[in-house]
Amino acid sequence: MVSGLKKLAVIVLTLVSVGSMATLGQAQESNPSARVPSRAAAHEGAAFAMTNESDDNRIIRYSRAANGSLHRVGSISTRGRGIGTDLDTQSGLELSRNHRYLYAVNAGSDDVTVFSVHGTRLTFLQRVYAGDVPNSLTIHGNLLYVLDGSVAGNGILGFRIASNGRLSPLPGSFRLLSSPIAVPGEVQFSPDGDWLLVTHKTTNVVLRPQNAIDAFRVRSNGLTSAVPRRIRSHGLRPFSLAFRGDGKLVVVESFNAAPRASALSSYRLTSRGGLSVISGSVANRQTDSCWVVITEDGRYVFTANFGSGTISSYHFSPSGRVRLIDGNAAFLGLLSQPVDLAFSGNSRFLHLLLRGTGAVASFRVEDDGSLSPRGLVRGGLPVADGASGLAAY
């Protein structure tokens, strides 16, 4: 659900700079060649975005050309229901590592849909019960875990993935988070699959630490520790996280959508499931940063900043230190509401879901970490009405 803090941030920023709506996104829309690949352009990959509509959750399908631009080619129903408002989580739509299967949460009907993937074409395979309000997914090997965000009992729930992509429940796998009022932001496996981390977007004044990230140990049978280790977050309101292959990770902090207060922290995950801070709360001078991704080579980090309508870029050193490159690496418009990020083409291209305008923006990631626009695609997604989830290859 879009929080009051997000709404307030958007209103404040709009009053400050209404005239700035001659944005990157508008400029791209005026150039059809940047927005839609030519018929001669080679099909290189695909992207998928989720409507999250409460009556019929759908996946919008896009082809990706060799230059990184997207072209909308159709849609397919998940046969489940979204919630019609912001999922407010990362990873609601996930591709398998080999890009053969797509998994989508249906938070309104409490299940997950499985599709097989053939280029841009999706074929429905399965819809399986996934707990109360499933909203985030993570995959490692033949394990898939779902994050359930219900206020009646938030937690994680596990599944086995068969060779045909279908899911079977992992008996006895449901685990409660360390706080019943956590309002979680994302669940993620560590690169080695030994740990599951869950961010808490709310502060619990009773438990210590107040701002927390849960760490569950994953056993050889796929089940996790019964009780998570509750770890202190360096910054306020840790929203989402991303791992690098060496076990170092970044966590984006929205600081309760306070104007120009968002930041990014980097950590080292210890063998005991602890988090050792490397760079603490490196500010980007943007508002309500919530989503975060790391390039495949581990050099760059990008955050989507909901309140500012921007993307921020960071350098991620081999030692794990993060340094801000550009807080405003791309500006999409104050009311664009950027949310989910996804890479394609081995991180050559970055795609961004714009909930406020019902569009998907694309960029080429340059060698220095800067972003070169590759156009906007509109249509199929609801405008300012809860679109959530983006995956690409």
BASEBA-923782 format. One record per residue: x, y, z of N, C-alpha, C in turn; residue number from 1. Coordinates in steps of 0.2 Angstrom, whole numbers, plus 5000, padded with zeros to 4 digits. Layout:
<pts>
PT  n.px  n.py  n.pz  ca.px  ca.py  ca.pz  c.px  c.py  c.pz    n
PT     X     Y     Z      X      Y      Z     X     Y     Z  NUM
...
</pts>
This chain:
<pts>
PT  n.px  n.py  n.pz  ca.px  ca.py  ca.pz  c.px  c.py  c.pz    n
PT  5004  4994  5000   5000   5000   5000  5004  5006  5000    1
PT  5003  5011  4996   5007   5017   4996  5006  5021  5003    2
PT  5011  5022  5006   5010   5025   5013  5009  5032  5013    3
PT  5006  5035  5018   5005   5042   5019  5012  5046  5018    4
PT  5017  5043  5020   5024   5046   5019  5025  5047  5012    5
PT  5024  5042  5008   5026   5042   5001  5021  5048  4998    6
PT  5015  5048  5000   5010   5053   4997  5013  5060  4999    7
PT  5015  5061  5005   5017   5067   5007  5023  5070  5004    8
PT  5028  5065  5003   5034   5067   4999  5033  5069  4992    9
PT  5028  5065  4989   5026   5067   4982  5023  5074  4981   10
PT  5019  5076  4986   5015   5082   4986  5021  5088  4988   11
PT  5025  5087  4992   5030   5092   4994  5034  5093  4988   12
PT  5037  5088  4985   5041   5089   4979  5038  5092  4973   13
PT  5031  5091  4972   5027   5094   4967  5027  5101  4968   14
PT  5025  5103  4974   5025   5110   4976  5031  5114  4974   15
PT  5037  5111  4976   5043   5114   4975  5045  5115  4968   16
PT  5043  5110  4964   5046   5110   4957  5041  5108  4952   17
PT  5035  5111  4951   5030   5109   4947  5032  5110  4940   18
PT  5036  5116  4939   5038   5117   4932  5043  5112  4929   19
PT  5046  5108  4933   5051   5103   4930  5049  5097  4927   20
PT  5042  5097  4925   5039   5091   4922  5041  5091  4914   21
PT  5045  5095  4912   5048   5094   4905  5054  5089  4906   22
PT  5053  5083  4907   5057   5078   4910  5060  5074  4905   23
PT  5065  5070  4907   5068   5065   4903  5063  5060  4900   24
PT  5058  5058  4903   5053   5054   4901  5049  5057  4895   25
PT  5047  5064  4896   5043   5067   4891  5048  5068  4885   26
PT  5054  5069  4885   5058   5070   4880  5059  5064  4876   27
PT  5059  5058  4879   5060   5052   4876  5053  5050  4872   28
PT  5047  5052  4875   5041   5050   4872  5040  5054  4865   29
PT  5044  5059  4865   5043   5063   4858  5048  5060  4853   30
PT  5051  5055  4855   5056   5052   4850  5054  5045  4849   31
PT  5050  5043  4844   5047   5036   4843  5053  5031  4842   32
PT  5058  5033  4839   5064   5029   4837  5067  5027  4844   33
PT  5067  5031  4849   5070   5029   4855  5065  5025  4859   34
PT  5059  5025  4858   5054   5022   4862  5052  5015  4860   35
PT  5052  5014  4853   5050   5007   4850  5056  5005  4845   36
PT  5058  4999  4846   5063   4997   4842  5061  4996  4835   37
PT  5065  4997  4830   5063   4996   4823  5062  4989  4821   38
PT  5058  4988  4816   5056   4981   4814  5062  4977  4812   39
PT  5068  4981  4810   5074   4978   4808  5078  4976  4814   40
PT  5077  4979  4820   5081   4978   4826  5080  4971  4828   41
PT  5086  4968  4830   5086   4961   4832  5083  4960  4839   42
PT  5079  4955  4840   5076   4953   4847  5081  4950  4851   43
PT  5083  4953  4856   5088   4951   4861  5086  4948  4867   44
PT  5080  4950  4870   5078   4948   4876  5071  4950  4878   45
PT  5069  4950  4884   5062   4952   4886  5062  4955  4893   46
PT  5056  4958  4894   5055   4961   4901  5047  4959  4902   47
PT  5046  4959  4909   5039   4958   4911  5038  4962  4917   48
PT  5032  4965  4917   5029   4970   4922  5023  4967  4924   49
PT  5021  4968  4931   5015   4966   4934  5010  4972  4935   50
PT  5004  4971  4933   4999   4976   4935  4997  4976  4942   51
PT  4996  4970  4946   4994   4970   4953  4987  4972  4953   52
PT  4983  4971  4948   4976   4974   4949  4972  4969  4953   53
PT  4967  4971  4956   4963   4967   4961  4958  4962  4958   54
PT  4956  4964  4952   4951   4960   4949  4954  4955  4944   55
PT  4960  4956  4941   4964   4951   4937  4971  4954  4936   56
PT  4975  4951  4940   4982   4952   4940  4985  4950  4933   57
PT  4989  4954  4930   4991   4953   4923  4999  4954  4922   58
PT  5002  4950  4918   5009   4952   4916  5009  4955  4909   59
PT  5012  4961  4909   5013   4964   4903  5020  4962  4900   60
PT  5020  4960  4894   5026   4957   4890  5029  4962  4886   61
PT  5036  4962  4886   5039   4967   4881  5045  4963  4878   62
PT  5047  4965  4872   5053   4962   4869  5058  4968  4869   63
PT  5064  4965  4870   5070   4970   4870  5074  4969  4864   64
PT  5075  4975  4861   5080   4975   4855  5087  4976  4857   65
PT  5091  4975  4852   5099   4975   4853  5101  4982  4856   66
PT  5097  4987  4855   5100   4993   4858  5097  4995  4865   67
PT  5093  4990  4868   5090   4991   4875  5083  4993  4875   68
PT  5081  4996  4870   5074   4998   4870  5069  4992  4870   69
PT  5063  4994  4873   5058   4989   4874  5052  4990  4870   70
PT  5048  4985  4868   5042   4986   4864  5037  4981  4867   71
PT  5031  4984  4868   5026   4980   4872  5022  4976  4866   72
PT  5022  4969  4868   5019   4964   4864  5013  4961  4866   73
PT  5011  4962  4872   5005   4958   4874  5005  4958  4882   74
PT  5000  4954  4884   4999   4953   4891  4996  4946  4892   75
PT  4996  4943  4899   4993   4937   4900  4991  4937  4908   76
PT  4985  4934  4909   4983   4934   4916  4987  4929  4920   77
PT  4988  4931  4927   4991   4926   4931  4985  4921  4934   78
PT  4979  4923  4933   4973   4919   4935  4973  4920  4943   79
PT  4976  4925  4945   4975   4927   4952  4974  4934  4953   80
PT  4974  4937  4959   4972   4944   4960  4978  4948  4964   81
PT  4979  4954  4962   4983   4958   4965  4979  4962  4971   82
PT  4982  4967  4973   4979   4971   4979  4977  4978  4976   83
PT  4979  4980  4970   4976   4986   4967  4980  4992  4970   84
PT  4984  4991  4975   4988   4997   4978  4995  4994  4979   85
PT  4999  4999  4980   5006   4997   4980  5008  4991  4985   86
PT  5012  4986  4982   5014   4981   4986  5020  4983  4991   87
PT  5023  4989  4989   5028   4992   4993  5033  4987  4995   88
PT  5035  4982  4991   5041   4978   4992  5045  4977  4985   89
PT  5051  4974  4986   5055   4972   4980  5054  4965  4979   90
PT  5055  4963  4972   5055   4956   4970  5048  4952  4970   91
PT  5043  4956  4968   5036   4952   4968  5036  4948  4961   92
PT  5040  4949  4957   5041   4946   4950  5048  4943  4949   93
PT  5049  4937  4948   5056   4934   4948  5056  4929  4943   94
PT  5062  4929  4939   5064   4925   4934  5068  4919  4937   95
PT  5068  4913  4934   5073   4908   4936  5079  4910  4933   96
PT  5085  4907  4936   5091   4909   4934  5093  4908  4926   97
PT  5089  4902  4924   5090   4901   4917  5085  4904  4912   98
PT  5081  4909  4915   5076   4912   4912  5070  4908  4909   99
PT  5070  4902  4911   5064   4898   4908  5058  4898  4912  100
PT  5058  4901  4918   5052   4901   4922  5051  4908  4925  101
PT  5045  4910  4925   5043   4916   4929  5038  4915  4934  102
PT  5040  4918  4940   5036   4917   4946  5033  4924  4948  103
PT  5026  4924  4949   5023   4931   4951  5018  4930  4957  104
PT  5019  4935  4962   5015   4935   4967  5008  4938  4966  105
PT  5003  4934  4969   4996   4937   4969  4994  4939  4976  106
PT  4995  4945  4978   4994   4946   4985  4987  4946  4987  107
PT  4983  4948  4982   4975   4948   4984  4972  4941  4984  108
PT  4975  4936  4981   4972   4929   4981  4977  4924  4985  109
PT  4982  4927  4988   4986   4923   4992  4990  4917  4989  110
PT  4992  4918  4983   4995   4913   4979  5001  4916  4975  111
PT  5004  4911  4972   5010   4912   4967  5008  4909  4960  112
PT  5009  4912  4955   5008   4909   4948  5015  4908  4945  113
PT  5015  4902  4942   5021   4900   4938  5020  4900  4931  114
PT  5024  4903  4927   5024   4903   4919  5030  4900  4917  115
PT  5030  4896  4911   5036   4895   4907  5037  4901  4902  116
PT  5043  4902  4901   5045   4907   4897  5049  4905  4890  117
PT  5046  4907  4885   5049   4906   4878  5050  4913  4875  118
PT  5055  4916  4875   5056   4923   4872  5052  4927  4876  119
PT  5047  4931  4873   5042   4935   4876  5036  4931  4878  120
PT  5035  4925  4876   5029   4922   4877  5029  4918  4883  121
PT  5023  4919  4887   5022   4916   4893  5017  4910  4893  122
PT  5018  4905  4896   5013   4899   4896  5011  4898  4903  123
PT  5005  4898  4905   5003   4897   4912  5004  4889  4914  124
PT  5007  4888  4920   5009   4882   4922  5005  4880  4928  125
PT  5005  4885  4933   5002   4883   4940  5001  4889  4944  126
PT  4996  4888  4948   4995   4893   4954  4994  4890  4960  127
PT  4998  4892  4965   4999   4888   4971  4998  4893  4977  128
PT  4995  4890  4982   4994   4894   4989  5000  4896  4992  129
PT  5001  4902  4994   5008   4904   4996  5007  4908  5003  130
PT  5002  4907  5007   5002   4911   5013  4998  4917  5012  131
PT  4998  4921  5018   4994   4927   5018  4997  4933  5015  132
PT  4995  4936  5010   4998   4942   5007  5005  4941  5004  133
PT  5006  4936  5000   5013   4935   4997  5015  4941  4993  134
PT  5021  4944  4994   5023   4950   4991  5030  4950  4988  135
PT  5034  4946  4990   5041   4946   4988  5044  4938  4987  136
PT  5048  4937  4982   5051   4931   4981  5058  4930  4980  137
PT  5061  4925  4982   5068   4924   4981  5070  4917  4980  138
PT  5075  4915  4975   5076   4909   4973  5083  4907  4974  139
PT  5085  4901  4976   5092   4898   4976  5091  4891  4974  140
PT  5095  4889  4969   5094   4882   4967  5087  4879  4966  141
PT  5085  4874  4969   5078   4872   4969  5074  4874  4974  142
PT  5076  4879  4978   5072   4882   4983  5069  4889  4981  143
PT  5063  4890  4983   5060   4897   4982  5056  4898  4989  144
PT  5058  4904  4991   5054   4907   4997  5050  4913  4996  145
PT  5044  4913  4999   5040   4918   4998  5040  4922  5005  146
PT  5039  4929  5004   5038   4933   5010  5031  4935  5011  147
PT  5028  4933  5016   5021   4935   5018  5020  4941  5022  148
PT  5017  4946  5019   5017   4953   5023  5010  4954  5027  149
PT  5007  4949  5029   5000   4950   5032  5002  4953  5039  150
PT  4997  4958  5041   4998   4960   5048  4996  4955  5053  151
PT  4992  4950  5051   4990   4945   5055  4995  4939  5057  152
PT  5001  4940  5053   5006   4935   5054  5011  4935  5048  153
PT  5016  4940  5048   5021   4941   5043  5026  4935  5044  154
PT  5029  4933  5038   5034   4928   5039  5036  4925  5032  155
PT  5040  4920  5032   5042   4917   5026  5040  4910  5025  156
PT  5039  4907  5019   5036   4901   5017  5040  4898  5011  157
PT  5042  4891  5012   5046   4889   5007  5043  4884  5002  158
PT  5046  4883  4996   5044   4878   4991  5050  4875  4988  159
PT  5049  4869  4985   5054   4866   4981  5052  4867  4974  160
PT  5057  4868  4969   5056   4869   4962  5057  4863  4959  161
PT  5053  4860  4955   5054   4854   4951  5057  4856  4944  162
PT  5060  4851  4941   5063   4852   4935  5059  4855  4929  163
PT  5052  4855  4930   5048   4858   4925  5046  4865  4928  164
PT  5049  4868  4933   5047   4874   4935  5042  4875  4941  165
PT  5038  4869  4941   5032   4869   4946  5034  4869  4953  166
PT  5030  4872  4958   5032   4872   4965  5028  4867  4969  167
PT  5031  4865  4974   5028   4860   4979  5030  4863  4986  168
PT  5025  4864  4990   5026   4866   4997  5031  4862  5000  169
PT  5035  4866  5004   5040   4863   5009  5037  4862  5016  170
PT  5035  4856  5018   5031   4856   5024  5035  4858  5030  171
PT  5031  4862  5034   5034   4865   5040  5039  4870  5039  172
PT  5038  4874  5034   5043   4879   5032  5041  4886  5034  173
PT  5035  4887  5036   5033   4894   5038  5036  4896  5044  174
PT  5039  4902  5044   5043   4905   5050  5040  4912  5051  175
PT  5039  4914  5057   5037   4921   5059  5043  4925  5059  176
PT  5042  4932  5057   5048   4936   5058  5048  4938  5065  177
PT  5054  4942  5066   5055   4943   5073  5051  4948  5077  178
PT  5047  4952  5072   5042   4957   5075  5035  4956  5071  179
PT  5030  4956  5075   5023   4955   5071  5021  4961  5068  180
PT  5025  4967  5069   5023   4973   5065  5029  4975  5061  181
PT  5032  4970  5058   5038   4972   5054  5037  4976  5048  182
PT  5031  4974  5044   5030   4977   5038  5036  4976  5033  183
PT  5037  4970  5031   5043   4968   5028  5044  4971  5021  184
PT  5050  4972  5019   5051   4975   5012  5054  4970  5007  185
PT  5058  4965  5009   5060   4960   5004  5063  4954  5008  186
PT  5063  4948  5004   5066   4943   5006  5072  4941  5001  187
PT  5078  4939  5003   5083   4937   4999  5088  4932  5001  188
PT  5089  4927  4997   5094   4922   4999  5101  4925  4998  189
PT  5106  4923  5003   5113   4925   5002  5115  4921  4996  190
PT  5121  4923  4992   5123   4920   4986  5125  4912  4987  191
PT  5127  4910  4993   5128   4903   4994  5122  4899  4997  192
PT  5116  4903  4998   5110   4899   4999  5110  4898  5007  193
PT  5115  4900  5011   5115   4898   5018  5110  4902  5022  194
PT  5109  4908  5020   5105   4913   5024  5099  4916  5020  195
PT  5094  4917  5023   5088   4921   5021  5088  4928  5025  196
PT  5088  4934  5021   5087   4940   5025  5081  4943  5023  197
PT  5078  4947  5028   5072   4950   5027  5072  4957  5030  198
PT  5071  4962  5026   5071   4969   5029  5065  4971  5033  199
PT  5065  4975  5038   5059   4978   5041  5059  4985  5040  200
PT  5053  4987  5037   5052   4994   5036  5049  4998  5041  201
PT  5047  4995  5047   5045   4999   5052  5049  4998  5058  202
PT  5049  5003  5063   5053   5003   5069  5048  5000  5075  203
PT  5051  4995  5078   5048   4992   5084  5051  4995  5090  204
PT  5048  4999  5094   5050   5003   5100  5051  4998  5106  205
PT  5048  4992  5105   5049   4987   5111  5055  4983  5110  206
PT  5056  4980  5104   5061   4976   5103  5068  4979  5101  207
PT  5073  4976  5103   5080   4979   5101  5083  4974  5096  208
PT  5087  4977  5091   5087   4984   5089  5080  4986  5086  209
PT  5079  4992  5086   5073   4995   5084  5072  4994  5076  210
PT  5077  4996  5073   5077   4996   5065  5081  4990  5064  211
PT  5078  4985  5060   5081   4978   5060  5080  4975  5053  212
PT  5085  4970  5052   5085   4965   5047  5085  4958  5050  213
PT  5081  4954  5048   5081   4947   5050  5085  4943  5046  214
PT  5089  4938  5050   5093   4933   5046  5091  4926  5048  215
PT  5088  4922  5044   5087   4915   5045  5092  4910  5042  216
PT  5094  4906  5046   5099   4901   5044  5095  4895  5040  217
PT  5098  4894  5034   5095   4889   5029  5098  4882  5030  218
PT  5095  4877  5032   5098   4870   5033  5098  4866  5027  219
PT  5101  4861  5027   5102   4857   5021  5096  4854  5018  220
PT  5091  4853  5023   5084   4851   5020  5080  4856  5018  221
PT  5082  4862  5017   5078   4868   5015  5074  4872  5020  222
PT  5074  4869  5026   5070   4872   5031  5075  4877  5034  223
PT  5072  4883  5037   5076   4888   5040  5076  4887  5048  224
PT  5080  4891  5051   5080   4891   5059  5073  4893  5061  225
PT  5071  4891  5067   5064   4892   5069  5063  4900  5070  226
PT  5069  4903  5073   5068   4910   5075  5074  4913  5072  227
PT  5073  4919  5069   5078   4923   5065  5083  4927  5070  228
PT  5088  4928  5068   5093   4933   5071  5091  4940  5069  229
PT  5090  4944  5074   5087   4951   5073  5093  4955  5073  230
PT  5095  4958  5067   5101   4962   5066  5100  4970  5066  231
PT  5104  4974  5069   5103   4981   5068  5104  4984  5061  232
PT  5099  4987  5058   5101   4991   5052  5104  4998  5054  233
PT  5109  4999  5050   5113   5005   5051  5109  5011  5050  234
PT  5104  5011  5045   5100   5017   5044  5092  5016  5045  235
PT  5089  5021  5045   5081   5021   5047  5077  5018  5041  236
PT  5073  5014  5042   5068   5011   5037  5072  5007  5032  237
PT  5075  5002  5033   5078   4998   5028  5073  4995  5024  238
PT  5073  4996  5017   5067   4994   5013  5069  4988  5009  239
PT  5074  4988  5005   5076   4982   5001  5084  4981  5001  240
PT  5086  4976  4998   5093   4974   4998  5095  4970  4992  241
PT  5101  4970  4991   5104   4966   4985  5111  4964  4987  242
PT  5112  4957  4985   5118   4954   4986  5123  4954  4980  243
PT  5130  4955  4982   5135   4953   4977  5137  4946  4978  244
PT  5140  4944  4972   5142   4937   4973  5147  4935  4978  245
PT  5151  4940  4981   5156   4938   4986  5153  4939  4993  246
PT  5146  4939  4993   5143   4939   5000  5142  4946  5003  247
PT  5145  4951  5000   5144   4958   5002  5137  4960  4999  248
PT  5134  4965  5003   5127   4967   5001  5126  4974  5002  249
PT  5121  4977  4999   5119   4984   5000  5111  4984  5002  250
PT  5110  4989  5007   5103   4990   5009  5101  4997  5008  251
PT  5095  4998  5005   5093   5005   5004  5089  5007  5010  252
PT  5090  5013  5012   5086   5016   5018  5082  5022  5016  253
PT  5076  5022  5017   5071   5027   5015  5071  5033  5020  254
PT  5073  5032  5026   5073   5037   5032  5066  5040  5032  255
PT  5061  5035  5032   5054   5037   5033  5051  5043  5028  256
PT  5054  5043  5022   5053   5047   5016  5054  5054  5018  257
PT  5058  5056  5023   5060   5063   5024  5064  5066  5018  258
PT  5062  5072  5016   5065   5075   5010  5072  5075  5010  259
PT  5075  5072  5005   5082   5072   5003  5086  5068  5008  260
PT  5083  5064  5012   5087   5060   5017  5089  5053  5016  261
PT  5087  5050  5010   5088   5043   5009  5096  5041  5008  262
PT  5097  5035  5009   5104   5033   5009  5105  5026  5008  263
PT  5111  5023  5007   5113   5017   5005  5118  5014  5010  264
PT  5118  5008  5013   5123   5006   5017  5125  4999  5014  265
PT  5132  4998  5015   5135   4991   5013  5137  4987  5019  266
PT  5137  4981  5018   5138   4976   5024  5142  4970  5021  267
PT  5145  4967  5026   5148   4960   5025  5144  4955  5029  268
PT  5141  4950  5025   5138   4945   5029  5143  4940  5032  269
PT  5142  4939  5039   5147   4934   5042  5145  4927  5042  270
PT  5149  4923  5043   5147   4915   5043  5142  4914  5048  271
PT  5141  4918  5053   5136   4917   5058  5130  4921  5057  272
PT  5129  4924  5051   5123   4927   5049  5123  4934  5052  273
PT  5128  4937  5054   5129   4944   5056  5130  4949  5051  274
PT  5129  4955  5052   5131   4960   5047  5136  4965  5049  275
PT  5141  4965  5046   5147   4970   5048  5146  4976  5043  276
PT  5145  4982  5046   5145   4988   5042  5151  4989  5038  277
PT  5151  4991  5032   5157   4993   5028  5156  5001  5027  278
PT  5151  5003  5023   5149   5010   5022  5142  5011  5025  279
PT  5142  5016  5030   5136   5017   5033  5132  5023  5031  280
PT  5126  5021  5028   5121   5027   5026  5124  5032  5022  281
PT  5127  5030  5016   5129   5035   5011  5124  5038  5008  282
PT  5123  5045  5009   5117   5049   5007  5117  5050  4999  283
PT  5111  5050  4996   5110   5052   4989  5107  5058  4988  284
PT  5104  5061  4993   5101   5068   4993  5094  5067  4989  285
PT  5091  5061  4989   5085   5060   4986  5080  5058  4992  286
PT  5073  5058  4989   5068   5056   4994  5065  5050  4993  287
PT  5064  5046  4998   5061   5039   4998  5064  5034  4993  288
PT  5070  5033  4994   5074   5028   4990  5071  5021  4993  289
PT  5069  5017  4988   5066   5010   4991  5069  5004  4987  290
PT  5070  5004  4981   5072   4999   4977  5080  4999  4975  291
PT  5083  4993  4975   5090   4993   4973  5092  4987  4969  292
PT  5097  4988  4965   5100   4982   4961  5108  4984  4960  293
PT  5111  4978  4959   5119   4978   4958  5120  4975  4951  294
PT  5124  4978  4948   5126   4976   4941  5130  4969  4942  295
PT  5129  4965  4937   5132   4958   4937  5139  4958  4938  296
PT  5143  4963  4936   5150   4963   4938  5152  4966  4945  297
PT  5146  4968  4948   5147   4970   4955  5150  4977  4956  298
PT  5151  4981  4951   5154   4987   4951  5149  4993  4953  299
PT  5143  4993  4951   5138   4998   4952  5132  4996  4955  300
PT  5129  5001  4959   5123   5000   4962  5118  5006  4960  301
PT  5112  5004  4959   5107   5009   4957  5101  5009  4961  302
PT  5098  5014  4964   5092   5014   4968  5087  5018  4964  303
PT  5081  5016  4965   5075   5020   4963  5072  5024  4968  304
PT  5071  5030  4967   5069   5035   4972  5062  5037  4971  305
PT  5057  5034  4975   5050   5035   4974  5048  5043  4974  306
PT  5050  5046  4979   5048   5053   4980  5051  5058  4976  307
PT  5057  5057  4973   5061   5062   4969  5060  5061  4962  308
PT  5057  5055  4960   5056   5053   4953  5063  5052  4949  309
PT  5068  5049  4953   5075   5049   4950  5078  5042  4951  310
PT  5083  5040  4948   5088   5035   4949  5094  5038  4952  311
PT  5097  5034  4957   5104   5036   4960  5109  5031  4958  312
PT  5115  5033  4957   5120   5028   4955  5126  5028  4960  313
PT  5128  5022  4962   5134   5022   4967  5139  5017  4964  314
PT  5146  5019  4966   5151   5014   4964  5152  5009  4970  315
PT  5153  5003  4968   5153   4998   4974  5160  4994  4973  316
PT  5165  4996  4977   5172   4994   4977  5173  4987  4979  317
PT  5178  4983  4976   5180   4976   4978  5179  4975  4986  318
PT  5181  4980  4990   5181   4979   4997  5174  4980  5000  319
PT  5170  4982  4996   5163   4983   4998  5161  4990  5000  320
PT  5165  4995  4999   5163   5002   5001  5159  5005  4995  321
PT  5154  5009  4997   5150   5012   4992  5151  5020  4992  322
PT  5151  5022  4985   5153   5029   4985  5147  5032  4980  323
PT  5144  5037  4981   5139   5040   4977  5142  5043  4971  324
PT  5140  5041  4965   5142   5044   4959  5137  5050  4957  325
PT  5131  5049  4957   5126   5054   4955  5119  5052  4958  326
PT  5117  5057  4963   5111   5056   4966  5105  5056  4961  327
PT  5106  5060  4956   5101   5061   4950  5104  5059  4944  328
PT  5105  5052  4943   5108   5049   4937  5103  5049  4932  329
PT  5096  5049  4933   5091   5050   4929  5085  5053  4932  330
PT  5081  5057  4929   5075   5060   4932  5070  5059  4927  331
PT  5064  5056  4930   5059   5053   4926  5052  5058  4927  332
PT  5053  5063  4931   5047   5067   4933  5045  5066  4940  333
PT  5042  5071  4943   5041   5071   4950  5035  5067  4952  334
PT  5031  5066  4947   5025   5061   4948  5026  5054  4945  335
PT  5032  5053  4943   5033   5046   4939  5033  5040  4944  336
PT  5034  5041  4950   5034   5036   4955  5038  5030  4953  337
PT  5045  5031  4952   5049   5025   4951  5049  5020  4956  338
PT  5049  5013  4954   5049   5008   4959  5053  5002  4957  339
PT  5051  4997  4954   5055   4991   4953  5060  4992  4947  340
PT  5066  4989  4949   5072   4990   4944  5074  4983  4942  341
PT  5076  4982  4935   5078   4975   4933  5083  4976  4927  342
PT  5088  4972  4927   5093   4972   4922  5092  4967  4917  343
PT  5094  4968  4911   5094   4964   4905  5101  4964  4902  344
PT  5102  4959  4897   5108   4959   4893  5114  4959  4898  345
PT  5115  4955  4903   5121   4955   4907  5122  4961  4910  346
PT  5117  4965  4912   5117   4971   4915  5119  4977  4911  347
PT  5119  4976  4904   5120   4981   4900  5115  4986  4900  348
PT  5109  4984  4901   5103   4988   4901  5099  4988  4908  349
PT  5097  4994  4910   5093   4994   4916  5086  4997  4914  350
PT  5081  4993  4917   5074   4995   4916  5070  4997  4922  351
PT  5066  5001  4922   5063   5004   4928  5055  5005  4927  352
PT  5052  5002  4932   5044   5003   4932  5042  5009  4935  353
PT  5038  5013  4931   5036   5020   4934  5028  5019  4935  354
PT  5027  5018  4942   5020   5017   4944  5016  5023  4942  355
PT  5018  5029  4943   5014   5035   4943  5012  5036  4936  356
PT  5016  5034  4931   5014   5035   4924  5012  5029  4920  357
PT  5012  5023  4923   5011   5017   4920  5016  5015  4914  358
PT  5022  5017  4915   5027   5016   4910  5033  5012  4912  359
PT  5037  5010  4907   5043   5007   4909  5049  5010  4905  360
PT  5054  5013  4909   5059   5017   4906  5065  5012  4905  361
PT  5069  5013  4900   5075   5009   4899  5081  5013  4898  362
PT  5087  5011  4900   5094   5014   4900  5099  5009  4898  363
PT  5104  5012  4895   5110   5008   4894  5115  5010  4900  364
PT  5118  5005  4903   5123   5006   4908  5130  5007  4905  365
PT  5133  5013  4905   5139   5014   4902  5145  5012  4907  366
PT  5151  5012  4904   5156   5009   4908  5158  5013  4914  367
PT  5156  5019  4914   5158   5023   4920  5152  5023  4925  368
PT  5147  5019  4924   5141   5019   4928  5135  5024  4927  369
PT  5137  5028  4922   5131   5033   4920  5126  5029  4916  370
PT  5120  5033  4915   5114   5030   4911  5113  5034  4905  371
PT  5112  5030  4899   5110   5033   4893  5103  5031  4892  372
PT  5098  5036  4891   5091   5034   4890  5090  5029  4883  373
PT  5086  5024  4884   5084   5020   4878  5076  5020  4878  374
PT  5073  5025  4880   5066   5026   4879  5061  5024  4884  375
PT  5055  5026  4883   5049   5024   4888  5044  5020  4884  376
PT  5041  5016  4887   5035   5012   4884  5029  5013  4889  377
PT  5024  5015  4886   5017   5016   4890  5012  5011  4887  378
PT  5007  5010  4891   5002   5006   4889  5001  4999  4893  379
PT  4995  4997  4895   4994   4990   4898  4995  4990  4905  380
PT  4999  4995  4908   4999   4996   4915  4995  5001  4918  381
PT  4992  5000  4924   4988   5005   4927  4992  5011  4929  382
PT  4989  5017  4929   4992   5023   4930  4991  5025  4937  383
PT  4996  5026  4941   4996   5028   4948  4991  5024  4952  384
PT  4991  5017  4951   4986   5013   4954  4989  5006  4955  385
PT  4996  5006  4958   4998   5000   4961  5002  4995  4957  386
PT  5004  4997  4951   5008   4992   4947  5015  4990  4951  387
PT  5016  4984  4951   5022   4982   4955  5025  4976  4952  388
PT  5031  4975  4952   5035   4969   4950  5038  4970  4943  389
PT  5044  4969  4942   5048   4969   4935  5053  4964  4935  390
PT  5054  4961  4929   5059   4956   4928  5061  4956  4921  391
PT  5067  4955  4920   5070   4955   4913  5076  4951  4912  392
PT  5077  4949  4905   5083   4946   4904  5086  4948  4897  393
</pts>
